[in-house]
Each structure stands twice: as C-alpha cells, then as structure tokens.
Amino acid sequence: MADSQSLSQTPSHASSQASAVLERQRRAKIRRNLFYLALVAVGLVAPFVAYPVFLMKVLCFALFASAFNLLLGYAGLLSFGHAAFLATGGYITGYLLASYPGLTPELGIIAGTLVATAIGVVFGILSIRRQGIYFAMVTLALSQLVYFVYIQAPFTGGEDGLHGVPRGELFGFINLSNSLAMYYFVFAIFIFGFAVIQRTVHSPYGQVMKAIRENEPRAVSLGYNTDAYKLVAFVLSAALAGLAGSTKTVVFQLASLTDAHWHMSGEVILMTLLGGVGTLLGPITGAGIVVSLQHVLGQSPLGNWVSVILGVIFVVCVLSFRSGIIGELARMYNKNFK
C-alpha cells in the first residue's frame, strides 16, 4: 500500500519540479530582457553625455569582438585571421562609396559585408578541418595573404589607404554628416548584430555548437556533421566582422592597412578574453575597456607605451580573472544570489 502511494506521488513530484524549473527560466528570461532594454536606453542617451565618434568606435569594435567571440566562445575555434574580414568589409565599402557618389551608405555596407562573408566561406573551407593550433595557424597564414594583397591592390590605396570616404545619405535622405544621425545608425547596426548573435547562441543550432565545443567526438557519434556546423559559425562570424569593418569605414571615412594587420587579430583576442570569452556581454565590455584605454593613454605622456600597458593589464586580468570580467561577475552572482 505504501509502495503504491509513493509511486502515485512520484509523477506529481516530478511535475512540480519541472514547473519550478520552467518558472525560474521564465523569470530569468524576463530579467535578461529588462537588462537588455536598460542597456538600449543607456545607448540612446549616451551621445548626449559622451563624444559620439568615440562611442561609435566602441560600438564598431564591440561588434567585431562579439563576432569573434561567437567563433571562439561558442564554437571553440581560435582564429588568428579575423582582421582580414574587418579590413575586407572596410575596403570594399570605402572603395564603392568613394568611386560611386550616388551609392547610398547602407548599400555600400551590405556590399562590404557580403564580400567579407564570401572570403569567410573560402577561409572556412580551407581551415575548418584543422583543429587547435593548426586551425589558428592556417587562419593566420590566410589573413597575412589577404594583407599583402591589400598592400599591392590598386583599389586600396596601398600603404596610404582610402581617405575621404563620403558618409552620404542613409536611404537617400538622412544626412550622415550629422554625428548624431551617424551614431544612431551605428547603434542600430550594433543592435542588429548583437541580436543575431544572441538568437544564434540560444537557438538549437547554438546548443549543438556548445556540444561540439565541449566534446566533438560525442557530437559526431550522435550523428552531427560537426564540420558543417563549424563552417556555418565561421562564416557567420566573418560576416559580422565584415559588417563591423564596413561600418567603421563609414564612421571614420577611412580604410587603412591597420585593420588588416595581424595586430588587429591579436587585439580582438585581447578584447574578448579581457571581457569574458563565451559570454554575450564580455566582448562588449572588453572592447569598451581597450578602446577607452587607447584613447586616454594616447593623449597622455604614456602614448608610446599603450601596447605595453595593455599587455600588462591583459596578463594581470588573465591571472586574476581567468573567465574574464563578465565571467567572474556572473560566477559571483550565481554563487551568492542563486
């Protein structure tokens, strides 16, 4: 009799546990959405408090770092060649806008993003079957190949780069010469890119990518084509990096070899690790910190030591906060408030 009562209570107990889990997930989702809305509100008023061009630079690099984090943090692939996608988007957009005055900026940005995506497909096909340091070295070699092509190509301006790229008029009637209008355009692009990443990470595809990152042989044994999944992640990351480069060129009306240099690939790794790899807000935080330090130190007597200071900060943060700033904050929150 007691056994039958316990058996009858087991399903109801399991059901109540499942309901409690669903309720916690629902509340967490509401808190997350409210937090994102608060961040959007801060972004809307930010240009009235800080210099808009500086904020636009932070947003461009935040999108670049978020694109890189999609590959490293959720697919487990370390690329040393993401500068190629940033530069490709910038050069294509700059060349088109400078050569065809009637072309609107959104079309130039779309064109730059598409070409960066195409190069991402080529890079991915050539490198995705490699793993670990071999994957990283292949992407670095391909990126350096692109760098030397851009040095020699006539449409890039060589070492001088492209200068005086017109911002033009968005949709043919919104003058982007106005810094405020330009800021909100960049902010909208960033929100779009972040939303794509957020949706990708929390989709069934994103869950499979996390499984591949944690244990690829097990994912293969379950029947997943891991190379195809990783290729999609690589191409999507390249596309968003190209979008960041295209937007950056319109903001600064300049496309240069600095964006194609391997130092830029190292810089985005620094931003991502500093903020927290595998977190959505980590790359944004890391980009904000690095760009702010570059801005402040560049105007100080320590301007020639910017790289050294950033390196020291990076070493200290890696030793002190192994999961990055946002990762450590999330760990503390989960430990003390959950």
N, C-alpha and C positions, 0 to 999 in steps of 0.2 A: 504493500500500500504506500509506504514511504517512497519507494523507488518510483512508483507511478506518478506521485505528486512532484518529485524532483524533476522527472522527465517532462511533465507538463509545464513546469516553471522555467525550464531551460530556454525554450524558444522565446518566451516573453522577456526573459532577462537579456538574451542576445539582441532582441528587437529594441529594447530600451537603450542598450549600449550603442547600437547603430544610430539611433535617433540623437543621442547625446553627441556623437561624433559629427553627424551632419549639422547639428545646431552650432557646434564650435566652428566648423568650417564656414558656415554661413556668416557667423559673427566676424570671423577673421577676414572674410571677403569684404564685408561692409566696412570694417576698419581700414582695410587696404585701399578701397575705393575713395573713402573720405580723405585718406592721407594723400592720394594722388590728386584729388580735387584741390586740396590745400596747396600742394606744390604748383599746380596750374595757376591758382590765384596769385601766388608769390611771383610766378613768371610774368603774369600780366602787368603787375605793378612795378616790377624790377627796373625797367628802363627809366622810370621817373626818380629812381633812387641812385642808380649806378650808371656808368658810361655805357650807352647802348652797344658801341662797337666792341668793347671788352666783353660784354655779355654774349654777343653773337659769336665771338671767338670761343668762349667757353662752351656754348651750345654745339658748335661745329665739332670741337674735339670730344665733347661728351658723346655725341652720336657716333663718332669714329671709334671711341673706346668701347661703347656699348656693342657696336658691330663686331669688334674684335673679341669681346667677352662672350658673345654668342657662340663663337667658334671654340675658344679656349675653355670657358667656364661650363658650357653645356654639351659640347661635343668632345672635349678633352684633347683638342688639336692645337698645338702651339705653332703659330705661323710667324716667321721672321720676314714675311714679304708683303704685309698689308699696306705698306707705303705705296706700293705700285698701284693699288686700287684708288687710294686717296688722290694720288697725282694724276692718274688717268682721268678720273672724273673732272678734276680741276682743269687739266689741259684741254680736254675736248670741249667743255663748256666755255672756257675762255676763248679758244680759237673760234668757235662758232659765233659767239656774241660779238667778238671783235671784227670778224670777217663779214658778217651779215647783219647790218644795223637794224633791219626790220624784224629780226628774230626776237621774240619775247623771252625773258629770263627763264620762265618755267619750262619752255621747250628746250632751251639750252641745258638746263639742269637734268631734264629727262634724258636727253641725248647722252650727256656725260655719264649718267648712271647706267644706261643701257650698255655703253661700251665697256665700262668697268665690270659690269656683270658678265659680258662676253669674255673678257680676259680672265675673270674668275672661273668661268667654265673651263677654259684652257688650263689654267693653273691647277684646278681641282682634278681634272682628268689625268694630268701628268704626275700629281703628287699624292693623291688620296690613298693609293695602295701602300704607301710607305707609312711607317709608324715611328713615334718618338723623335729622336734627334735626326733621323734620316728624313722624315717629313719636314722638319724645321729647316734643314739644310737645302732641301730641294726648293722650298718656297723662297729662301734667301737668294739662291742662285737665279731663280726666275725673276725675282724682283730686281736684282742687280742688272740682269739683261735688259729689263724694261728701262732702268735708269740710264744705261748707256745709249739705248735707242733714243730716249728723250734728249740726251745731250746733242746727238747728231741730227735729229729730225728738224727740218726747216720750220715746221709749223709751231714748234715750242719756243722758239727764240733762243735755243741753246742755253748757255750759262746765264744769259740776261733774263730769260723767262718772258712771260707775257705781261705787259704793263698796260694800264689804261683800259681795262676791260669794262665796257659800259654796263651799268646795272639795268638800264632800260625801264620799261613799264610793265608791271605784272598784269597779265591778261589784256595788255594793250591800253590800260587806263589808270593803273595805280603806279605813281612815280616812286620808284625805289631809291631815288636820290635822297629822299627823306629818311633819315636814320630810324625814326620811329616806325615807319611803314616797313622798312627793311627788317627791323628787329622782329616784328610780329610775323612776317613771312618766314624768317628763320625759325622762330619759335614754333610755328605751325608745322614746319618740316620736321623739327626735332620730335614733336609730339607724335607725328605720324610714324617716324622711325621707331620711337620707343614703344608705341602701341603694337607695331608689327613684331618686335622682339618679345614683348610681354605675352602677346597672343600665341606666338610660336612656342615659347617656353612652357606655357600651361596647356598646350594642345596635346592630343595623343601622340603626335609626332615628337613633341618635346619630351614626353615621358620615355619614348623609345630611345631618343638621343641620350638621355641620362642613363638609361640601362646600358647602352653601348659604352658610354664613358666609364661606367663602374666595372663592367665585365663584358667585354666584347665577345669572347668565345661562347659565353652563355647565350648572348643575344643571337649569335649565329646558330646555335643549337636549337633555338626556338623558331628558326625559320626566317629571320630578318636578313635582308640584304644590307649589311652594315655599310658597305662601300657606297651604295646608292644614298643611304641616309646621310652619311658624312659629306657626300658631294653636294647634296641639297643645302646642308648647313654652310658649307664653304662658299657656295655661290650666293646664298642669301647674305652672308657676312660681307662678301666682296661688293655686292650691290649697295648695301647700306654704307659701306666705307666710301664707295664712289659717290653716293649721294652727299655725304659729308664733304668730300673734296669739291664737288661741283658748287655746293652752297658756299663754301669758304672762298672760292674764287670770285663769286658774285659779290660777297661781302667786302672783300679787300681789293677787288678789281685787279687781282694779281694772281698769276700762277707761276711757281718757281720750282727749281730743282730740289729745293729743300724738302718739299713734300714727297719726292721720290727717293730720297736718300735713305740708306738703311738706318740712320739715326732716328728717323721718324718711326720706323717699325719698332725700334727699341723704346722710344718714348711712349708709344701706346701700350706697350707691355708694362712699363712703369706705372702708367695711369691706372691700368686695370688691377695690377697686383696691390698697388697702394690703397685703392678704394675697397677692393674685395672681389676676387675672381669668383664667378659663379653666383653673384648677387646682381639684381637688376639695378640697384642704386649705387653700387660700388664704383663702376666705371665713371659715372657722372660725378661722384664725389672726388675720385682721383683726378679726373680731368680738371675740375674746378680748382683743386689744390695746386696741381702742377702749373696750370696757366697763370694762376694768381701769383705763385712764387716767381715765375719767369718775369711777369710784369713788374712786380715790386723790386726784385733783385736787379733787373735790367736797368732800372732807373737809379740804382744806388752805387756807391763805390765798389761794390762786390760784383758788378756786372760781368766781369770776365771769369768769375768763379761760379756762374749759375749752374753749369753741368756738374761741377764737383759737389756743390751744396745739395743739389737734387740727388746725387748718388749717395751721399751720406744719409740724407733723410730716408731714402729708399732702403738702405741697409738697416737703419735703426728700426724702421717700421716692419720690415720683414722679420727681424729678430724679436721684436716686441709684440707684433700683431700678425701672426702667421696667416690668419684668414682675412687680413685687410681691415681697414677701419670699420666699414659697414658690417663685415662678417663678425668682428668682435662685438660690435654693438648688438647685433642680432643674437649672438650667443649669450650675452649678458641678459638681454631681455627674456629670452627663453628660459634661462636659468632662474631668474628672480620673479618673473611675472606670469609664468605658465605652470 
